[in-house]
Amino acid sequence: MNDAHSREVSEAAAQLGRAVSNKLKDVGVDTEVLKKAANAQAATLQDMVAEEIVRRPWQALGLAALVGFWMGARR
């Protein structure tokens, strides 16, 4: 995909995002509140995963190796 096409696709996606956001706001959905809530939940999940990795590093390493092997085998 060339740069011009990538820019066109990016701009179209941005326009679509703005249109969806405006439609949601028209029906009373505050997209900024949803965005903040999603970011907070993502941060909480990130903290939980980090704590689990610290508590069980060998299991985390094994899981990462298994996922890496599985992804590599799919190619």
FENLIN-V831155 format. One record per residue. N is the residue number from 1. SS is DSSP state (H for helix, E for strand, - for the rest). D_LAST is the distance of its C-alpha to the last C-alpha in Angstrom with 1 decimal. Layout:
n: {N N}
ss: {SS SS}
d_last: {D_LAST D_LAST}
This chain:
n: {1 2 3 4 5 6 7 8 9 10 11 12 13 14 15 16 17 18 19 20 21 22 23 24 25 26 27 28 29 30 31 32 33 34 35 36 37 38 39 40 41 42 43 44 45 46 47 48 49 50 51 52 53 54 55 56 57 58 59 60 61 62 63 64 65 66 67 68 69 70 71 72 73 74 75}
ss: {- - H H H H H H H H H H H H H H H H H H H H H H H H - - - - H H H H H H H H H H H H H H H H H H H H H H H H H - H H H H H H H H H H H H H H H H H H -}
d_last: {21.5 24.8 26.8 29.4 27.0 25.3 28.8 29.8 26.9 27.7 31.3 30.8 28.8 31.6 34.2 32.6 32.4 36.1 37.1 35.5 37.1 40.4 40.3 39.6 42.5 44.7 44.3 44.9 41.5 41.4 38.0 38.9 39.8 36.5 34.6 36.7 36.1 32.3 32.4 34.7 32.4 29.4 31.5 32.7 29.2 28.2 31.4 30.7 27.3 28.7 31.6 29.5 27.5 30.8 32.2 29.4 27.5 26.2 24.8 23.2 21.6 20.5 18.9 17.2 15.9 14.8 13.0 11.3 10.3 9.2 7.0 5.6 5.5 3.8 0.0}
